[in-house]
Amino acid sequence: INLCLPYLSQTLTHIINFCIQHSVFPKCWKTAHVIPLAKIKEPLEFKDLRPISLLPVLSKVLEKAINLQLKKFLDLNNLILYNQSGFRAGYSCATALLTITDDILSAIDKKQAVLMPVLLDYSKAFDTIHRQTLIRILKSRGVSDRAITSFENFLFDTYQVVVYDNKKSRCLRSESGVPQGSILSPTLFSI
């Protein structure tokens, strides 16, 4: 796309703006090609493979535009907790550990009750999101009806095809979670 950008920028901008203004997420952009990569030298079981989801490039362009707007909305309305470190610019495991350490030391200095930190690391986190619940949460946070329709169009009626050794599986509908490999998914997960 970068090589063609000077020739396509106006058309691409028009398509992306149209999609945002009309809450459209084209169906042809909603199929992930899943590439299984070996975690070990000679994989014998499915757990020895890491699925990598590749989404269409134009899908990622639209997602990036929507994600910028969503992050701005979340920041302006203070809808992400200050101590949430995952999927946030300027935050990392190190900042999370520093915050926890500081909280513990402050509690000790003030002779307050002992803090019991709880750290969570979800396995297959994006696959566990209940889509209808996510939509309800977005509505409760004041996301506009038009944006809700965009998120519904993004989340529902999605598909996956496994590609291995130049062969494709049949196309399967994805019934839960947020799309792997998506630009929007980390932000939606953090809500």
C-alpha positions as CSV (number, residue, x, y, z in Angstrom):
1,I,0.0,0.0,0.0
2,N,2.8,2.4,0.8
3,L,4.1,2.3,-2.8
4,C,0.6,3.0,-4.1
5,L,-0.3,5.6,-1.5
6,P,0.3,8.6,-3.7
7,Y,-2.1,7.3,-6.3
8,L,-4.7,5.8,-3.9
9,S,-4.7,8.3,-1.0
10,Q,-7.8,10.2,-2.1
11,T,-9.8,7.1,-3.0
12,L,-8.7,5.3,0.2
13,T,-9.6,8.3,2.3
14,H,-13.0,8.4,0.7
15,I,-13.6,4.7,1.4
16,I,-12.5,5.0,5.0
17,N,-14.6,8.2,5.6
18,F,-17.6,6.5,4.0
19,C,-17.2,3.5,6.2
20,I,-17.0,5.6,9.4
21,Q,-19.8,8.0,8.4
22,H,-22.2,5.1,7.5
23,S,-21.0,2.6,10.2
24,V,-20.0,0.1,7.6
25,F,-17.3,-2.6,8.0
26,P,-17.0,-4.4,4.6
27,K,-17.6,-8.1,4.9
28,C,-14.6,-8.9,2.6
29,W,-12.4,-7.3,5.3
30,K,-13.7,-9.6,8.1
31,T,-11.9,-12.8,7.2
32,A,-8.7,-13.7,9.0
33,H,-6.1,-16.0,7.5
34,V,-4.7,-18.0,10.4
35,I,-1.2,-19.2,9.9
36,P,-0.1,-21.9,12.4
37,L,3.6,-21.3,13.4
38,A,5.5,-23.9,15.4
39,K,6.5,-23.0,18.9
40,I,9.0,-25.9,19.0
41,K,11.2,-27.5,16.4
42,E,8.9,-30.5,15.7
43,P,5.3,-29.8,16.8
44,L,3.2,-32.9,17.5
45,E,0.1,-31.4,19.1
46,F,-2.0,-28.3,18.5
47,K,-0.6,-26.7,21.7
48,D,2.8,-26.8,19.9
49,L,1.5,-24.3,17.4
50,R,0.9,-20.5,17.7
51,P,-1.9,-19.3,15.5
52,I,-1.0,-15.9,13.8
53,S,-4.1,-14.1,12.3
54,L,-3.5,-12.0,9.3
55,L,-6.3,-9.5,8.4
56,P,-6.7,-7.6,5.2
57,V,-4.6,-4.5,5.0
58,L,-7.6,-2.2,4.3
59,S,-9.3,-3.6,7.4
60,K,-6.3,-2.4,9.4
61,V,-6.4,1.0,7.9
62,L,-10.1,1.4,8.8
63,E,-9.4,-0.1,12.3
64,K,-6.6,2.4,12.9
65,A,-8.9,5.4,12.1
66,I,-11.6,4.0,14.4
67,N,-9.1,3.1,17.1
68,L,-7.7,6.7,17.2
69,Q,-11.2,8.0,17.7
70,L,-12.1,5.4,20.3
71,K,-8.9,6.0,22.3
72,K,-9.5,9.8,22.2
73,F,-13.0,9.3,23.5
74,L,-11.8,6.9,26.3
75,D,-9.1,9.4,27.4
76,L,-11.3,12.5,27.3
77,N,-13.9,10.7,29.4
78,N,-11.4,9.0,31.8
79,L,-12.9,5.6,30.9
80,I,-9.7,3.6,31.3
81,L,-8.5,3.1,34.9
82,Y,-5.3,5.0,35.8
83,N,-3.7,1.8,37.0
84,Q,-4.5,-0.3,33.8
85,S,-1.2,-0.9,32.1
86,G,-2.1,-3.4,29.4
87,F,-2.5,-2.1,25.8
88,R,-1.7,1.5,26.7
89,A,0.9,3.8,25.3
90,G,3.5,4.8,27.9
91,Y,2.7,1.8,30.1
92,S,4.4,-1.5,30.5
93,C,5.0,-4.4,32.9
94,A,7.7,-2.2,34.5
95,T,5.3,0.7,35.1
96,A,2.7,-1.8,36.5
97,L,5.3,-3.2,38.9
98,L,6.5,0.2,40.0
99,T,2.9,1.3,40.7
100,I,2.3,-1.8,42.8
101,T,5.6,-1.5,44.6
102,D,4.8,2.2,45.4
103,D,1.3,1.3,46.6
104,I,2.7,-1.4,48.9
105,L,5.5,0.9,50.3
106,S,3.0,3.7,50.8
107,A,0.6,1.4,52.8
108,I,3.5,0.2,54.9
109,D,4.7,3.8,55.6
110,K,1.1,4.8,56.6
111,K,0.7,1.7,58.7
112,Q,-2.4,0.8,56.7
113,A,-3.8,-2.6,56.1
114,V,-1.7,-5.0,54.2
115,L,-2.3,-4.8,50.4
116,M,-2.8,-8.0,48.6
117,P,-1.9,-7.4,44.9
118,V,-3.7,-9.4,42.4
119,L,-2.1,-9.7,39.0
120,L,-4.0,-11.2,36.1
121,D,-2.6,-12.5,32.9
122,Y,-5.3,-14.0,30.7
123,S,-4.7,-17.0,28.5
124,K,-6.4,-16.6,25.1
125,A,-7.8,-13.4,26.4
126,F,-9.2,-12.0,23.1
127,D,-11.1,-15.3,22.5
128,T,-12.9,-14.9,25.8
129,I,-14.7,-11.6,25.2
130,H,-18.5,-11.9,25.0
131,R,-19.4,-9.6,22.2
132,Q,-22.9,-8.6,23.3
133,T,-21.5,-7.8,26.8
134,L,-18.8,-5.6,25.1
135,I,-21.5,-3.8,23.1
136,R,-23.5,-3.2,26.3
137,I,-20.4,-1.8,28.1
138,L,-19.7,0.5,25.1
139,K,-23.3,1.8,25.3
140,S,-23.1,2.3,29.1
141,R,-19.9,4.3,28.6
142,G,-21.7,6.8,26.3
143,V,-20.5,5.6,22.9
144,S,-22.7,7.0,20.2
145,D,-25.3,4.9,18.5
146,R,-23.5,5.3,15.1
147,A,-20.2,4.1,16.7
148,I,-22.0,1.2,18.4
149,T,-23.3,0.1,14.9
150,S,-19.7,0.3,13.6
151,F,-18.5,-1.9,16.5
152,E,-21.3,-4.4,15.9
153,N,-20.4,-4.5,12.2
154,F,-16.8,-5.0,13.1
155,L,-17.4,-7.7,15.7
156,F,-20.2,-9.9,14.3
157,D,-20.2,-12.0,11.1
158,T,-16.4,-12.6,11.2
159,Y,-14.6,-15.6,9.7
160,Q,-11.4,-17.5,9.8
161,V,-9.5,-19.6,7.3
162,V,-6.5,-21.7,8.3
163,V,-3.7,-21.5,5.7
164,Y,-1.0,-24.2,6.0
165,D,1.4,-25.5,3.4
166,N,-0.3,-23.4,0.7
167,K,-3.6,-25.0,1.4
168,K,-6.7,-23.4,2.9
169,S,-9.3,-24.8,5.2
170,R,-12.9,-24.1,4.8
171,C,-14.1,-20.8,6.0
172,L,-15.4,-21.0,9.6
173,R,-17.5,-18.4,11.3
174,S,-16.0,-16.9,14.5
175,E,-18.6,-16.9,17.2
176,S,-16.9,-15.3,20.1
177,G,-14.1,-12.9,21.1
178,V,-12.5,-10.0,19.4
179,P,-10.5,-10.6,16.2
180,Q,-6.9,-11.7,16.7
181,G,-4.4,-9.6,14.8
182,S,-6.8,-6.6,14.9
183,I,-5.7,-3.1,15.7
184,L,-9.0,-2.4,17.6
185,S,-9.0,-5.6,19.7
186,P,-6.5,-4.5,22.4
187,T,-8.4,-1.3,23.0
188,L,-11.8,-3.1,23.1
189,F,-10.3,-5.7,25.5
190,S,-9.1,-3.0,27.9
191,I,-12.6,-1.5,28.2
